[in-house]
């Protein structure tokens, strides 16, 4: 293991960006364990929007980003399927 997190964008709208961790986790870090790198990759696309992620256990949480920098995690909606269908 050691490659950066492997993810896809599952929703991209006016107030949030939602990504999904797709692994494989025997080769890639999870989004949770590579959050600083993930934020560096996505910060230019956020433009003040919130960043949510669906993790390897299919739970949806928020990656808190302040001034383009990773600043921790916050609980997200508990129904990722609904979270990905916001427009």
C-alpha positions as CSV (number, residue, x, y, z in Angstrom):
1,X,0.0,0.0,0.0
2,X,1.0,3.6,-0.3
3,X,-0.6,5.1,-3.4
4,X,-2.8,8.1,-2.8
5,X,-6.5,7.7,-2.3
6,X,-8.5,6.6,-5.4
7,X,-11.9,8.3,-5.8
8,X,-14.5,9.5,-8.2
9,X,-16.7,12.5,-8.2
10,X,-20.4,11.4,-7.8
11,X,-22.0,14.8,-7.4
12,X,-20.9,18.3,-8.4
13,X,-23.4,21.0,-7.8
14,X,-23.7,24.6,-6.6
15,X,-23.2,24.0,-2.8
16,X,-21.3,20.7,-2.6
17,X,-18.9,18.3,-4.2
18,X,-19.3,14.6,-3.2
19,X,-16.6,12.0,-3.9
20,X,-16.6,8.3,-3.4
21,X,-13.7,6.2,-2.2
22,X,-13.2,3.3,-4.8
23,X,-9.9,1.7,-3.6
24,X,-8.7,-1.0,-4.0
25,X,-7.6,-0.4,-0.4
26,X,-4.8,-2.9,-0.5
27,X,-3.1,-0.6,-3.0
28,X,-4.5,2.9,-2.2
29,X,-5.0,4.8,1.0
30,X,-8.6,5.5,1.9
31,X,-9.9,9.1,1.6
32,X,-10.0,9.3,5.4
33,X,-6.3,8.4,5.6
34,X,-5.3,10.7,2.8
35,X,-7.6,13.6,3.4
36,X,-4.9,16.3,3.2
37,X,-3.8,15.1,-0.3
38,X,-7.5,14.8,-1.4
39,X,-8.2,18.4,-0.3
40,X,-5.1,19.6,-2.2
41,X,-6.4,18.0,-5.3
42,X,-9.9,19.3,-5.0
43,X,-9.6,22.7,-3.3
44,X,-9.3,24.6,-6.6
45,X,-12.7,23.1,-7.7
46,X,-14.5,23.9,-4.4
47,X,-14.9,27.7,-4.7
48,X,-16.5,27.8,-1.2
49,X,-18.6,24.6,-1.6
50,X,-18.6,21.9,1.0
51,X,-16.8,18.6,0.3
52,X,-18.4,15.3,1.3
53,X,-17.1,11.8,0.8
54,X,-18.5,8.3,0.8
55,X,-16.0,6.1,2.5
56,X,-15.0,2.5,2.1
57,X,-17.9,1.5,4.4
58,X,-20.4,3.5,2.4
59,X,-20.8,6.1,5.1
60,X,-21.1,9.8,4.0
61,X,-19.2,12.4,6.0
62,X,-17.8,15.9,5.4
63,X,-14.2,16.8,4.9
64,X,-14.0,20.3,6.4
65,X,-12.0,22.6,4.2
66,X,-11.0,26.1,5.3
67,X,-9.1,28.4,3.0
68,X,-8.3,25.5,0.8
69,X,-6.7,23.5,3.6
70,X,-8.0,20.2,5.3
71,X,-9.4,21.1,8.7
72,X,-10.9,17.9,10.0
73,X,-14.1,15.8,9.5
74,X,-17.7,16.4,10.4
75,X,-20.7,14.0,10.4
76,X,-22.5,13.9,7.1
77,X,-25.9,12.7,6.0
78,X,-26.4,9.0,6.8
79,X,-28.0,8.1,3.5
80,X,-25.3,8.5,0.8
81,X,-27.6,7.5,-2.0
82,X,-29.9,10.5,-1.2
83,X,-26.8,12.7,-0.8
84,X,-25.6,12.0,-4.3
85,X,-28.9,13.0,-5.9
86,X,-29.1,16.7,-4.8
87,X,-29.1,19.2,-7.6
